[in-house]
């Protein structure tokens, strides 16, 4: 979907000012709690990483743009918890649990470190031969799906070159909606800045995008 998160190439949102390597990991105590809540709720196994990302990216634009990074996480988590019946609208409004629920997949404190180190690998085996090879020219499809997608708007319709083949990976467009992993081949595609923004692009600018095979056509 063309959500509020997809800001690549958009103007009027101000400069991005990196804080540097010495920046604080969290700016307030509640941000650490937001991360912890998201991890613990995700460990219940009721949704996938792609569904979690889609919940954040589906927030109304006014809400998304008016929220900080971890506020977006919390609002997305609220949506997931209510959607999957883990909390009610009344519990969310009052901040009081009506009844404590037992979950067999609770994330114990001593399991957090190993879980974070392990991550959530998305690579999957494929039987089909690659449709493209490094050096091939491809065109990103012009598409505006109502559901989840990882193809940025600003590359759609543009021609780029395959730089790398990463093998099979979980397809987020289906996995975000409970339709299975449906793994596809994932490529890195390099786009020249002029292919994206014409003569207004900076000289020598290139943009690399990881794109699943169904996002691409031969050019």
C-alpha positions as CSV (number, residue, x, y, z in Angstrom):
1,X,0.0,0.0,0.0
2,X,1.0,3.6,-0.5
3,X,1.3,4.4,3.2
4,X,2.6,7.5,5.0
5,X,5.9,5.7,5.6
6,X,6.9,5.7,1.9
7,X,8.6,9.1,1.8
8,X,11.5,8.4,-0.5
9,X,12.1,11.3,-2.8
10,X,9.3,13.4,-1.2
11,X,9.9,17.1,-0.4
12,X,8.9,19.3,2.4
13,X,9.7,17.1,5.4
14,X,12.9,18.8,6.4
15,X,16.4,17.6,6.8
16,X,17.4,14.3,8.4
17,X,20.0,15.0,11.1
18,X,21.8,11.8,12.2
19,X,22.6,11.8,15.9
20,X,25.9,10.0,15.5
21,X,27.3,6.9,17.1
22,X,27.3,8.4,20.6
23,X,23.6,9.1,20.6
24,X,21.5,7.6,23.4
25,X,19.8,4.4,22.5
26,X,16.6,5.7,24.1
27,X,15.6,9.3,24.8
28,X,13.0,8.5,27.5
29,X,12.4,5.5,29.8
30,X,9.0,4.8,28.1
31,X,10.8,4.2,24.8
32,X,12.6,1.2,26.3
33,X,9.3,-0.1,27.6
34,X,7.8,0.3,24.1
35,X,10.5,-1.8,22.6
36,X,10.2,-4.4,25.3
37,X,6.4,-4.6,25.0
38,X,6.7,-5.0,21.2
39,X,9.2,-7.8,21.6
40,X,7.2,-9.7,24.2
41,X,3.9,-9.4,22.3
42,X,5.6,-10.5,19.1
43,X,7.0,-13.6,21.0
44,X,3.4,-14.8,21.5
45,X,3.4,-15.9,17.9
46,X,0.1,-14.4,16.9
47,X,1.5,-12.3,14.0
48,X,4.5,-12.1,11.8
49,X,7.2,-9.5,11.5
50,X,5.6,-8.4,8.2
51,X,2.2,-8.0,9.8
52,X,3.8,-6.0,12.6
53,X,5.4,-3.7,10.1
54,X,2.2,-3.3,8.1
55,X,0.3,-2.3,11.2
56,X,2.7,0.6,11.8
57,X,2.7,1.6,8.1
58,X,-1.2,1.5,8.0
59,X,-1.6,4.3,10.5
60,X,-3.5,7.4,9.2
61,X,-1.0,9.9,7.8
62,X,-1.9,12.6,10.4
63,X,-1.2,10.1,13.2
64,X,2.0,8.7,11.6
65,X,3.5,12.1,10.8
66,X,2.6,13.5,14.3
67,X,4.2,10.6,16.2
68,X,7.7,9.9,17.2
69,X,9.5,6.6,16.2
70,X,8.4,4.6,19.3
71,X,5.0,6.2,19.4
72,X,4.4,4.7,16.0
73,X,5.5,1.3,17.4
74,X,3.1,1.5,20.3
75,X,0.2,2.6,18.0
76,X,0.9,-0.3,15.7
77,X,1.1,-2.7,18.7
78,X,-2.3,-1.4,19.9
79,X,-3.8,-2.3,16.5
80,X,-2.3,-5.8,16.5
81,X,-3.4,-6.6,20.1
82,X,-7.0,-5.5,19.5
83,X,-7.1,-7.2,16.0
84,X,-6.0,-10.5,17.5
85,X,-8.3,-10.3,20.5
86,X,-5.6,-10.0,23.1
87,X,-7.1,-6.8,24.5
88,X,-10.4,-5.1,24.1
89,X,-11.2,-1.5,23.1
90,X,-12.3,-0.9,26.7
91,X,-9.1,-2.2,28.2
92,X,-7.1,-0.1,25.8
93,X,-9.1,3.0,26.7
94,X,-8.8,2.5,30.5
95,X,-5.4,0.9,30.7
96,X,-6.7,-1.8,32.9
97,X,-6.8,-5.5,32.0
98,X,-10.2,-7.1,32.5
99,X,-8.6,-10.5,33.0
100,X,-5.1,-11.8,32.9
101,X,-4.5,-14.2,30.1
102,X,-2.0,-17.1,30.3
103,X,0.3,-17.4,27.3
104,X,2.4,-20.5,26.8
105,X,4.9,-18.6,24.6
106,X,5.8,-15.9,27.1
107,X,9.3,-14.4,26.6
108,X,11.2,-15.0,29.8
109,X,13.8,-12.3,30.8
110,X,16.8,-14.6,30.3
111,X,15.5,-15.5,26.8
112,X,15.5,-11.9,25.5
113,X,19.2,-11.7,24.7
114,X,19.4,-14.9,22.7
115,X,16.2,-14.1,20.9
116,X,17.5,-10.7,19.8
117,X,20.8,-12.3,18.7
118,X,19.0,-15.0,16.8
119,X,16.8,-12.6,15.0
120,X,14.2,-13.8,12.5
121,X,16.0,-15.2,9.4
122,X,13.8,-14.9,6.3
123,X,16.0,-16.9,3.8
124,X,14.2,-19.9,2.4
125,X,15.2,-22.6,-0.2
126,X,13.9,-22.2,-3.8
127,X,13.7,-24.8,-6.6
128,X,13.2,-22.4,-9.5
129,X,16.1,-20.9,-11.4
130,X,16.6,-17.2,-11.1
131,X,14.7,-15.1,-13.6
132,X,17.4,-12.4,-13.6
133,X,21.2,-12.4,-13.2
134,X,23.6,-9.7,-12.1
135,X,24.0,-7.2,-14.9
136,X,20.5,-7.6,-16.3
137,X,18.4,-4.5,-16.8
138,X,15.0,-4.6,-15.2
139,X,12.1,-2.3,-14.8
140,X,10.3,-2.0,-11.5
141,X,6.6,-2.6,-12.0
142,X,4.1,0.2,-11.7
143,X,1.9,-1.1,-8.9
144,X,-0.3,0.4,-6.2
145,X,-1.5,-2.6,-4.2
146,X,-4.0,-2.1,-1.4
147,X,-2.1,-4.5,0.8
148,X,1.5,-4.6,2.1
149,X,4.4,-4.2,-0.3
150,X,8.1,-3.4,0.0
151,X,8.5,-1.8,-3.4
152,X,9.0,2.0,-2.9
153,X,6.8,4.3,-4.9
154,X,9.7,6.3,-6.2
155,X,11.3,3.4,-8.1
156,X,8.1,2.1,-9.8
157,X,8.4,2.3,-13.5
158,X,12.1,3.0,-13.4
159,X,14.9,1.0,-15.0
160,X,17.7,-0.4,-12.9
161,X,20.4,-3.0,-13.0
162,X,20.5,-6.3,-11.0
163,X,23.6,-6.1,-8.7
164,X,23.1,-9.2,-6.5
165,X,20.9,-12.3,-6.2
166,X,20.2,-13.1,-2.5
167,X,18.3,-16.3,-3.1
168,X,14.9,-17.1,-1.7
169,X,13.3,-15.0,1.0
170,X,9.8,-14.8,2.7
171,X,7.5,-12.6,0.5
172,X,6.3,-9.8,2.7
173,X,3.2,-9.0,0.6
174,X,1.6,-12.3,1.5
175,X,3.2,-12.9,4.9
176,X,1.8,-9.6,6.2
177,X,-1.8,-10.8,5.6
178,X,-1.7,-14.4,6.9
179,X,-1.4,-15.8,3.3
180,X,1.8,-17.8,3.9
181,X,5.5,-17.1,3.3
182,X,5.4,-17.8,-0.4
183,X,9.2,-17.3,-0.7
184,X,10.5,-15.5,-3.8
185,X,14.0,-14.6,-5.0
186,X,15.3,-11.3,-3.7
187,X,17.6,-9.1,-5.7
188,X,19.5,-5.9,-5.1
189,X,18.7,-3.5,-7.9
190,X,20.7,-0.3,-8.5
191,X,19.0,2.7,-10.0
192,X,20.8,5.7,-11.4
193,X,19.5,8.9,-9.8
194,X,18.6,10.3,-13.2
195,X,16.3,7.4,-13.8
196,X,14.4,8.3,-10.7
197,X,14.5,12.1,-10.6
198,X,15.7,13.2,-14.1
199,X,18.1,16.1,-14.5
200,X,17.3,17.3,-10.9
201,X,19.2,14.3,-9.5
202,X,22.6,14.8,-8.0
203,X,25.5,13.9,-10.3
204,X,26.7,10.3,-9.7
205,X,23.8,9.5,-7.4
206,X,22.7,5.8,-7.3
207,X,20.0,4.2,-5.2
208,X,20.1,0.5,-4.2
209,X,16.8,-1.3,-3.5
210,X,16.1,-4.8,-2.4
211,X,13.3,-6.1,-4.6
212,X,11.5,-9.4,-4.8
213,X,11.3,-11.1,-8.2
214,X,7.6,-10.4,-8.8
215,X,8.3,-6.7,-8.5
216,X,10.4,-6.7,-11.6
217,X,10.1,-7.1,-15.4
218,X,12.9,-7.3,-18.0
219,X,13.8,-4.0,-19.5
